[in-house]
């Protein structure tokens, strides 16, 4: 069962999402909040958080790291995946969310079924952002930091060949089952590899790992990719 926390200040949208998510097998909405203050009382035991960035008492991005810390990745748990909702079209804002550890993002013009589909895909281990969008995020991120540094070099050198294969499979858009099939391993082993990759790279989501891998040339952007949930 995946425990979901809804953090959204528009009550009607939040309640509609809660009702529909509760009807989905494997989902249970364990908390709802309309502000940072309300959300901070319900951060533990969360598998998926749907987070509005434009909350009345502050920037929702600050909650991403708090959710990660309250729900750390373990061998028995992938930690908390944060799906960001925003009314902004500012790509720099998306970069900040990804760098904070967001697993994906959607514009608030997305319908409730698009949001629910994105949650399903996160649970299946998919990366929600297309290769083209990752490339755009990467170009913005490059303005914010150096392409190469000693810490990045050490992190890359620590990756095993198998872990690099996992990253390449991520770049090809494969979910947990797809990666396991490609490498001929179990889902549990795939998750262990991914957990090790996250730890070595110092990232907290598949999206962050993919951006890191693209930036440092571990993987290349596929020539074609399927549209993302945000389209």
N, C-alpha and C positions, 0 to 999 in steps of 0.2 A: 504494500500500500504506500502510495506517495503522498506525503503530507504537504499541503499547499498553503502558503500565506499570501493573502491579497492585500497589497498596500496601494490604495487608490483613493483620492479624495472625492471623486465623483461617485456618490452613493449608489445611484441607479446602475451605473456600469459595474461597480463592484458587486452589487447584489445579483445582477444578471449573470455575471461570470461565476459567482459562487453557486447559484442554482444549477447552471449547466455543468459545471465541473463535478458537482456532487453526483450527477447522473452518469458520469463516465466511470467505467470499471477501473479500479486501481487507484482512484483519486479520492482524497478527502480533504476538504477545506477546514483547516484546524484554527485559522485565525483570520480576522479582517481588521484593517486599520485605515484611517483616513489622514494620518499625520505621522511624522517621525516619532513624536512622543508616544503615540498609541502603539506603533510598531515595535518600539524597543522593549515592550513588555512581553513580546511573543516571538522572539527570534530563535529560540532553541527548538530542536526537533523538527526542522523544516527541510524538506527535500527540494521543493520548488518555490521560489518567491516571485510573484508578479509585481513589479515595482514601478510605480509612477515616479518620474524624476521631479515633476513640478508639484511638490507638496507644499501646503500652506505655511509650514514652519521651518522650511529649509530645503536644501538640495538633497534629493533622494540618493545621489551617488554616495553620500557618506554612509548609507546603510549597507552598501554592497560588501565592504570589508567587514562590517560588524556581523553580517549574516554568515560570511565565510568563517569568521573566528568562532561564532556560536555553533557552527555545524562543520567541523573540520573533516577533510577527506581522510578516510581510513580504509583499510582493506575491505572491511565489511560494509562501507558506505561511501558513495561518491561525493559526499558533502552536499552543500546547497547550491543549486543552479539558479541564477538570477536572470529572469527575463525582464528586460527594461521596456517600459512604455514611455513615450515622450511625444509631446505636441510640437517639439522643435524640429527644424530641418537642418540644424547646425551639425555638420559632420564632426567638428572638433568635440562636440558634446558626446557623440558616439565613441570617439577615441578615448575620452576620459572614462566613460563607462566600461569599455573593454579593458583598459589598463587597470581599472579598479577590480576587475574580475567578473564582469557580466558575461553570461553565456550566450546572450543574443539580445536583439532589440527589435521593436516594432513601433511604427508610428501609430499615434492614437486614432488615426482614421481607419485603422484595421478593424474589421468586424469581429464580434465576439467569437465566431467560429474560427477565424484565422488565429486568434489568440489561443484558443483551445487546441487547435492543430499544432501550433508552435510548442505548447506544453507537451503534447504527445511525442513530438519529435525530439524534444530535449530528453524525455524519459527513455527514448529508444537509442539515445547516444548520438544523435545527429548534430552537426554544426549548422546553425540556422542561416548563416550568412554566405552568400555565393562567393566564388573565387574573385569575381570582378569587384565586389564590395570590399572584400578583404584587401585587394590591391589598393583600392582608394583609401581605406583606413591606414594601410601601411605608408602610403605617400604622405598622409597627414602626420602620422606618427614619426616619420623620419625627420620632420621639422622640429620635433620636440626632443629628440635624443640622438646621440651618436650611433652610427650603424654598427660600429665594432668597439668593444671595450674588453678589458681583461676578464671581467666577470662573465661576460657572454662567451668568450673563448673557452674559459674553464668549464662552463656549463655544457657547451657543445662537445668538448672533448670527453666529457663524462658519459655521454650517451653511448649505449651499446648499438651494434648494427641492428638488432631486433627492435630497439626503441626508435631508431630512425625509420625503420619500416612502418612502424605504427604511425609516425608523423606523416609519412608519405601517403598512407591510407587515409588519414584525416583530410589531407589536401585533395584527395580524390572524392571526398564527400561521403565516405563510407561510415555507417553507424557501427555500434558495438558488434552486432552479429556479422556485418560485412567484413569488418577488420578481422574478427576471429576466423571467418571462413578463408579469407585470403591468406592468413598466416598459418592456418591449420592448427589452431589452438582453441581452448575453451574460452567462453565469455569471461569466466573468473580470471583466467590467465591474462586475457586482453586488458581487463580492468586493472590488474596488478601492474602490467607494463605501463599503462596510461598514468596510473598513480605515480610510478617512478619517474616518468617523463615530467609530469607536473612539478614534482619535488625538485628535480635537478634543474629545471628551467626557471623555477621560482614563479610559476604561473598558477592560475586557479580555475581556468576553464579551457575547453577545447578551442574556443575562439582565440584566447590569448596564446595558447600553444601554437596555433596555426600562424598567427601574426609573427611570433618569434621565429618560427621555422622559415617563413618566407623572407623575413628581413635578413636572415643570416645564411640564406642559400641552401638550407637543408632540403627544401622542396621547391618545386616550381609550380606556378599557377597553371592548371589544366587549360587547354585550348578552348574547351566548352564546359559549361556547368549548368545545372538546373537552376531555375529561379529560386530566390530565397523566399522565406515566409513573409518578408517585409514588402514584397512587391504586390 
